[in-house]
Amino acid sequence: MTMTAATDKSDKYTAETITWIDTWVPDKLFSFRTTRYQGYRFTPGQFARLGVKKHHPEKGEYIAWRAYSIVSANYDEFLEFYSIVVPDGEFTSELARLKVGDTVYVEKMNYGFLTTDRFEQGKDLWMLSSGTGLAPFISILWDMKTWEDYERIIIVHSVRDEQELAYRDAIEGFKTHEYFGEFCQGNPQKLIYVPVVTRQQLPGTLHQRITTVIDNGELEKFTGVPLDLERSRIMICGNPDMVDDIRKMLAGKGYTTSRRGQPGNMAVENYW
């Protein structure tokens, strides 16, 4: 069924309708979809600015805005987002109260540089995330070019508790997907999913911080893939302290951040 985006409300943003909500952890983590303005364009890995209507006793009615990475593919007819609920947060507490049929505003401009076109060459794509920082990497996985350009795709998701491993089934599902699954046939290392659960020691997971498992070699041992300056292209998204710590650690190993006109082997996103 084709969903039609709502009418423009200004030159800068559109009013979109929530069409689907899925709760991962009650009162903490959820995903939702909205209609998509036909003119909205983005590159997998970028984020949108979303707005919710608020009322202030003194300021009156206004729209609060926040940055949200896009989970959905750039060819989907909807936009999907992944959100944490911040207790008493100006934005997320209001967003969490919304229901299917309610309105969310979306700026027409796309944002961010956590995209694979920041890199040149490279054979192994590492996507390191914590919490809702996983979101842009799901969008990147839905991009066929990602699968064509890299020999191995490693997606690492760090959370505190197992129930926070959102999109786990979706990630594993790529291996048997009608189209993407063809890349995995006879190649078990095409897509490697690494769940990191720091408050529990569970089979098939790592349980130390990403910086720790990089430093002690456990991440390379778990995946069977060495970190290599020539082969590895590394993307990092999530908690700002985690992002900064990993960036500094990798910089100490010779990795450089991609900039406009200067392709490197590391790209970061931090919009907290």
N, C-alpha and C positions, 0 to 999 in steps of 0.2 A: 504494500500500500504506500503510495506516495504522500508524503506530508508536506504541506505548504507552509512556509514561514509566515509569520505575522507581518502586518503592515509596518513600514518604516515610521519611526517616531521622531527622528531627527536626521541630520546629515551625518552624525557620528555613530549612531547605534540603531539597532532594531529591537523590537519587542518580540521575543520568542516564547513559545508555549512548551511547558514541561509535558513530555509524552510518556515517560517511563521512569520509575525509581526502583532501585534495588539496594537493600540494606545489607551490608557486610557484617557490621557489629552495631547492635542497637545503640542509639544515642551517641555513636562515635564515628562510624565510617559508612558512607553510602555512595552510590553512583546514580547518575540521572542523565536523561537525554532530553534535548530540546529540538524543536523545529530548527531548520537552517535556512537563512536568507539565501536565495539563489545566487546572489553576487558575492557571498562570503568565500574567500579563498585562504588556504593556509598550507604550509609545508609540514609534513609529519614531524613532530617534535616541538612545534611552536605552541604558544599559549594564547588564550583569548582573555579579554577583560570582561567580566560578568558584572551585572548590576542588579541589585534588589531594591525595591522601594521601601523606604523607612519613614517613620514619623517621629520628629523630635519636638518636645514641648515648646521649645523656643524657636528652632529653625523651621519648624513645620515639616512638610513632606519633602523628601530628597531621595536621591539614588546613591546607595553605597556601592563602591566598585572594588573588585579584587581580581587578581590574576589567577587563571586556572589553565593548566595544561590540558590539551585536547586528547582524549583517549581514542576517539573514533578515527576511522580512515579518512583521508582527504577526499575520497570519492563517495562517502556515505551521504545519504540525504538528511541525516540528523547530525547533531553534535552531542558527543558524550563526554561527561566530566566525572572525576573521582574526588570526593571531598571528605575532609575530617570535620567533625563538629567541635568547635572551640567553645567551651562553656562561657556563656554571657558574651560571646564574640559579636561585634557589631554586624558582621556579615554572615558568618556560618550559622549563627543561632536563628537568624531570619530565614536563611536558605533551607535549613532543616525543617522548618515549619511548613514550607510550601508543599503543595500536592500536585498530582497530575492535573493539568488544565490551568495551573497558575502561570504567571508571567515571570520570565527572567530576561533582562536586557543584555544584549551582546554588542560590544563595539565592533564596527565594521573593519577596523584595522587588525591585522594579525601581528604577533610579537614574538621575539626570541630568536636565538641563534643555536639552539640545541638540535641541529639538523645534520644529517649525514653529508650534506654538500659542503660542510666545513672541512672535510677531509679530502686528501688525495691518496689514491692507492690504498694500501692496507689490506690485510687478509682476515684478521679477527676483529670483530666488533664487540667490544665489552660495554654493557650498559649497567652501570652501578647505581642503585636507587635505595632510598629508605622511605617508608611510609607511602604517602600519596605521590611522592616523587617518581613512582613507577609509571604514572599516567602517560607521559610523552612516549615512553618506550613501547607501550602497547600500540600506539598509533604508528610508530616506526616499524613494528613487526607486521602491520597490515599493508606496508608498502612493498610491493613485489621487487622493486629495485634493491631493497636491502638484502633480499635473499639472493639476488643475482650478483651483487657486488662483493659479497663476503663469503669466504669459505666456511667460517664458523661464526655463529652468533651466540654470545653468552650474556644472559640477562640475570642479574643478581638483585634480589629484593630483600632488604633487611627490615624486620619488624620486631616488636617485643614479644608478642604472643602468636601462636599458630593461627588463631582465628582471624588475624589481621593480614594473612597472606591472600589478599584480594587478587582476582584474575588468575589464580593458579591454574584452574582448570582450562581457562581460555588459552594460556600460554602453552600448556601441555597439548592442547587440542590442535595447535598448528602442525604438530608432527603427523597427524592423520587427516588434516584438512584436504579437501578435494583438490585444491591447487597448490598450496604451500607444502603440503605433505610430500609432494613429488621431490622436493629438494632434500628431504630427509631419508628417502628410500635408499638403503644401503649405506647411509652416512649418519650414524648415531650421534656424531659430534657437530652436525649442522646447526642444531639448536640445543643449547645447554642451559637449563634453568637451575639456578642456585638459590634456594630459600635459606635465609639467615634468620633464625629465631633466637634472640638474645636472652630471653628469660626462661627458656626451656631447652633441654637437651633431647632432641628428637631424632629418630633414625632418618637418614637421608637429608639432613640439614646441617648447616654450620651454626654455631651458637656464640661466636665472638664478633665484635664489631668489624665492619668491612676493613677498616684501617689495620686492625690486628691480623686478620686472615691474609691480607696482602703482604704485610710485613713478615709474618712467620712462614709464608709459603703455603698455608693451608688452602687458599683459594685456588692456586695453581694445581695443587695435589688433588683437590676435590673435582676439578673440571678436567684435569689431564691436559690442560692448555697452558703453556708458559706465557708469561707477559714478556713481550718483545718489542723493542722500540721500532723496529722495521715493520713488523706484522700487525701490532696491536693499535687499534684506534679506540679510545676510551671516552665514554660519555658519562657524566655524573649529574644526578638530580636528587634533591631531597632536603633534609634538614640542613640549614646553612652551616652549622658547625661541622657536620659530616662532610659536606661538599668541600669546605675549606681545608679540612684535615687531609682528605684524600688528594686534593689538588696539590697541596704542599708536599705530601709524601711522594707523589708521582713526579713532581717537578724535581725533587731531589734525586730521582732516578733517571732524569734526563728528558722527561716528557714535557712538551710545550703546548700551551693553550692556543687553539686556532683563533686567528683574528682576521679581519677583512684584509684580503690580499696577502695574508701570511698563513697558509695552511699549516696546522700542527698535527699532533696526534692525540689531543685531549680537548674536550668541549664540556663546558659546565653550564648549569642553569640554577639560579638562586633568586627567586622572586618573593621570598618571605617578607 
